[in-house]
Amino acid sequence: MSASDIDTLLNLWGASTGTQGGAPPFQNHRDLYDTIDSTPLGDTPWESFSLRFNGYPPEGQVSSWMDTDYDFWFRNPCQLVHNIISNPDFKDGFDYAPYQEHDINRSRCYLNLMSANWAWRQAVHSFKTSLSACTSYA
């Protein structure tokens, strides 16, 4: 997301919470970037690569995006997840395994991805597959 888009989003956020005395978590894109860069365990370096359209251009007028180089910036996602999980500030902050929660009427409660049906089915499927593999060798 571009810096100007971040600023617009933060301005909208502030306008939507202003009547309740709330404020966006960051003043602007620079404040967001500074917070990210100063986060403990945030030592994963930025990496980048460039892409350019390399197909056959159409006959006639060529769209400008076909002649433009695009830079993509990212941090290694595996290293980021490692940093998040090893950060003591996140202890008890998120669920590592799927779960099912029910209210007193036995109705299912959904809160996040790990309480959703998809995560539960993936875990059950993985367990059945592992169990099947183990029993086939017995």
N, C-alpha and C positions, 0 to 999 in steps of 0.2 A: 504494500500500500504506500502510495506516495506521501511525502511529508505534508503536502497541502490537504490531501484527503484525510490524514490523521487529524490535522487541525480542525477541519470541517466537522469530523465525527465528534471530536471533543467539545466543540462549540455546541453542537446539537445536544450532546449528552448534558452539558451544563444548562442549556435552556430548558431541557425536559425535567431536570431535577431542581431547578432554581427556586420554584415555588415552595418546595418542601425543605429548603435550606441545604440541599445537597450540592455537591460539586463533582465534576469529573475527577478521576484519580490522577490526571496529569494536566498541567497547564497548557502544554502544546507538544508538538512532536519532539522538540529538543529535550524537554523534561522527560518524556517517555524514553528517548534514546539514552539519556544520562542515567536514568534509573536502571535500564537494562544493562548498560555497561558497568554499573557499579554493584550489580547483584553479586553476592558472595558465590563462589564456585562458578562464576560466569566466565571462565577463562577459555571457553571454546572459541577459537579464532573464526573470523569471517572468511568465507571462501567465495569465489565468484567464477562464472564462466559466461561466455558470450554465445549467442545463437543468432543465426541469420537464415532466412529462407534459402534453401538450396535446391528447390524443385525447378521445374521448367517454367519460366514465366509465360503468361498467356500472350497471345499475339495482340498487338495494339498497345494501348496505354497500360503501364504496369503500376499497380497500387504502391504507394510510398512505403507501406510496411514490408514489402518484398525486398526493398533496397536498404533496409535499416538494420543495424546491429542492435541486439537487445542484451543488456547486461542483467544477469541474475545473481543475486547475493543471497547467501544462506550460511547457516552454521550446521555442522554435522549433527543430524537428528539423534543418532545413537549416543553421541557424547552429551548432548543436551539432556536426554532422558536419564543417562547415568548421573549427571550433575543434579538433576531434580530429585531423583531417588536417594542420592547420598546426602542431600541437604537436610540437616536436622530440623530446619524450620518447617519442613513439610511432613514431619513425623505425625502420623494420625491424620494427615490432611487429605488423603485420598485412598480409595479402595484399590487393592492389588488384585482382588479376585471377585468374580461375580457373586451376587447374593440375591436372595428373595426376601422381601420384607412385607409383612401383612399387618393391617390394622386390627382392632379388636373385633371387627365384623368379618374378618378373614378375607378382606379385599386386598388385592395386591397393591403395594405402594411403589411408585416409580420416582426415583430421584435423579439418577444420572445413568451414564452408559453401563456401569457395572450392575445396576439394578434392573436393566432392561432384558427383554426376552432374548435378544440376539446374543448378548454376552453369556447368558445362562446356557443357551443351546450350544454355543461353541464349547463351553467347558464340559457339558454333559457328553457331547459328541467326542471330544478329545479323550475323556475318561473311558467311554465305551470302546473307542478304537484301541486305546492302550490295554484295556482289560481283555479285549478280544485277541490282541497280539500275544499277551501273556499266556492265555489259556490255550492257544493253538500250539504252543511249544511244550506244554505240560504233558 
